[in-house]
């Protein structure tokens, strides 16, 4: 497996499979299915669809689990979403839409032996995810465990477990470093990877929220005095967060083993490239995917 020497195996694999997972946010089949349920707009679809396996949870639970969204943004979608459709209906619509989206994007590949093999390997990795303290990964793992989906949907479910397992670990690593949701966005923006304007729009933070979080990080020595760049202390802290995230995401790949991981990487590369080439996944996008092609 060719992995950039500056990038961990866990991070490389996440970047590789994220476009497959992301069809659940950006392919047209998803808003069509959610609109048919009565859900209103992209963000209600996002919050309801991603949290549906947890049941009809309240806005503070979704906000705490997703971590980096402003509370009012979550509250505009949750719990209103559950008045339009039960979580079980949202989940069923999501899986049906993912089924159709992947079939359209991948064509004959959805029925190929390679797809079956990829789903089996990804499911083995997902089954090896430690789930203690991982609320979103645990919720999606319960869905994946039903084993009732066709191979391409089973692959999506397994990759979703792996993705949320990594995300849960990233939240934990950020909290250990003392960050709240807005501060995490400010620190990320200070790396130059995303803009203040983009993150405020995508996460619901106001200018007052952002300025206050910036001031807190300046006072802690994470940012330059003008609040626009990471200080050496901030660079080290951000590195610790990313390294911890990678370390906490490594267990499923260690369990899968080098040979099987290499094989899955090859299979996912082909599928991910086909989805990226279709042009439906934006780089960067509001879900936080880095502004680089992962394949």
Residue pairs with C-beta under 8 A, 6 or more apart in sequence:
1 9
1 12
1 261
1 262
1 265
3 9
3 12
4 12
7 15
8 243
8 246
8 250
9 246
9 250
9 253
9 261
10 166
10 245
10 246
10 247
10 249
10 250
10 253
11 242
11 245
11 246
11 249
12 265
13 162
13 253
13 261
13 265
13 268
14 162
14 163
14 166
14 249
15 290
15 292
15 294
16 265
16 268
16 269
16 272
16 294
16 295
17 122
17 159
17 162
17 163
17 268
17 272
18 163
18 272
18 289
18 294
19 272
19 275
19 276
19 281
19 289
19 294
19 295
20 102
20 155
20 156
20 159
20 268
20 271
20 272
20 275
21 156
21 159
21 160
21 163
22 281
22 285
22 287
22 289
23 30
23 98
23 101
23 102
23 105
23 156
23 275
23 280
23 281
24 30
24 49
24 94
24 97
24 98
24 101
24 156
24 160
25 46
25 285
25 286
25 287
26 280
26 281
26 282
26 285
27 97
27 98
27 101
27 104
27 105
27 280
28 101
28 280
29 97
29 98
29 100
29 101
29 104
30 45
30 49
30 94
30 97
30 98
30 101
31 42
31 45
32 97
33 93
33 94
33 96
33 97
34 44
34 45
34 48
34 49
34 90
34 93
34 94
34 97
36 93
37 84
37 85
37 89
37 90
37 93
38 84
38 85
39 45
39 48
39 81
39 84
39 85
39 90
40 84
43 73
43 76
43 77
44 76
44 77
44 80
44 81
46 77
47 62
47 66
47 74
47 77
47 78
47 81
48 77
48 78
48 81
48 82
48 85
48 87
48 90
49 90
49 91
49 94
50 66
50 136
51 57
51 61
51 62
51 65
51 66
51 78
51 87
51 136
51 139
52 87
52 88
52 90
52 91
52 94
53 87
53 91
53 139
53 140
53 142
53 143
54 61
54 65
54 87
54 135
54 136
54 139
55 87
56 79
56 82
56 86
56 87
57 78
58 78
58 79
59 71
59 74
59 75
59 77
59 78
59 79
60 71
62 74
62 78
63 69
63 71
63 74
63 181
65 135
65 136
65 171
66 74
67 171
67 174
67 181
67 184
68 181
68 182
68 184
68 185
68 203
69 181
69 203
69 204
70 181
70 182
70 203
70 204
70 205
70 206
70 209
72 204
73 203
73 204
74 204
81 90
85 93
91 143
95 143
95 149
95 153
95 157
98 153
98 156
99 149
99 150
99 152
99 153
102 110
102 152
102 153
102 156
103 110
103 152
105 274
105 275
105 278
105 280
106 115
106 152
106 271
106 274
106 275
109 115
109 270
109 271
109 274
110 150
110 151
110 152
111 151
114 267
114 270
115 151
115 152
115 155
115 271
116 151
117 263
117 267
118 151
118 155
118 264
118 267
118 268
118 271
119 151
119 152
119 154
119 155
119 158
121 256
121 260
121 263
121 264
121 267
122 154
122 155
122 158
122 159
122 162
122 264
122 268
123 144
123 154
123 155
123 158
124 255
124 256
124 260
125 158
125 162
125 252
125 253
125 255
125 256
125 261
125 264
126 141
126 144
126 157
126 158
126 159
126 161
126 162
126 165
126 252
127 141
128 251
128 252
128 254
128 255
128 256
129 137
129 141
129 161
129 162
129 165
129 251
129 252
130 165
130 251
131 137
131 138
131 141
131 165
133 168
133 172
134 164
134 165
134 168
134 169
135 168
136 164
136 167
136 168
137 161
137 162
137 164
137 165
137 167
137 168
139 164
140 157
140 160
140 161
140 164
141 161
143 157
144 154
144 157
144 158
144 160
144 161
147 154
149 157
155 271
162 249
162 252
165 249
165 252
166 245
166 248
166 249
169 244
169 245
169 248
169 249
170 241
170 245
170 248
172 244
172 248
173 240
173 241
173 242
173 244
173 245
173 248
174 184
174 241
176 244
177 237
177 240
177 241
178 220
179 187
179 241
180 213
181 203
182 203
182 205
182 209
182 210
182 212
182 213
183 213
183 216
183 217
185 194
185 199
185 203
185 205
185 210
185 213
186 196
186 210
186 213
186 214
186 217
186 223
186 227
187 217
187 222
187 223
187 230
187 234
187 237
187 238
188 194
188 199
189 195
189 196
189 199
190 217
190 222
190 223
190 227
190 228
190 229
190 230
190 234
191 230
191 238
193 284
193 290
193 291
194 284
194 288
196 210
198 284
198 286
199 205
200 206
200 207
200 210
201 286
202 286
205 213
214 223
214 227
215 227
217 223
217 227
217 234
218 224
218 225
218 227
220 233
221 231
221 233
221 234
222 230
222 231
222 233
222 234
222 237
223 229
223 230
223 231
223 234
224 230
224 231
230 238
253 261
256 264
269 295
272 294
272 295
273 295
275 281
276 293
276 294
276 295
281 289
283 289
283 290
283 291
283 292
283 293
284 290
284 291
